[in-house]
Amino acid sequence: MNIQDRCSIRSLRGFTLIELMVTLSVLAILTTLGVPSFMATIRDNRLATTANEMLTDLAYARSEAVTRGGSASLCASSDGSHCATSGNWEQGWIVFADSNGDGVVDSGDSVLRIHSALAEPLTLRAAADSAIQRKITFDGMGLARRSAGQLSLCQDNDAEQGRVIDVVAGGSAMVMAPGTGFSCE
């Protein structure tokens, strides 16, 4: 075996231990820097998705009320067929054609959509004295006269990163950044 053969064999052996350690160190640093940013992106995406799902169901209920020429409601629901008498919106909600406009699923009402409970760190709540604590009703003109109010959407009770879903008496709804005095409770 001559010198050229020994050099070519040596060059085919792979990485040295030092090269591997440097590569792993750089990878660890990049991971440490990237994970918090990635977690914030996941949190923001989870909040935006949930807010958009509620907005979609609000728009759907309003549209159904106008289309049917009668009332349609959303209410907090843990079982997908009846309105909850306690608890908050994070337990899930239903959209239903509300024949008498009382915001309660009666025998003649039909459930149109069911939204399951939110994932554990998310909360969706109205203030205790709010008109929309557990139900929102749209009349045949698409108005939410008795159902105006705000829902607080939070993750891990972090008010700074929360969202406000504002339902106005005119029937429209929008997502806003939290303002002064915003609470996740």
Buried (B, 14 or more C-beta within 10 A) or exposed (E): EEEEEEEEEEEEEEEEEEEEEEEEEEEEEEEEEEEEEEEEEEBEEBBEEBBEBBBBBBBBBBEBBBEEEBBBBBBBBBEBEEBBEEBBBBBBBBBBBBBEBBBBBEEEBEBBBBBEBBEEEBBBBBBEEBBBBBBBBBBBEBBBEBBBBBBBBBBEEEEEBBBBBBBBEEBBBEBEEBEEEBEBE
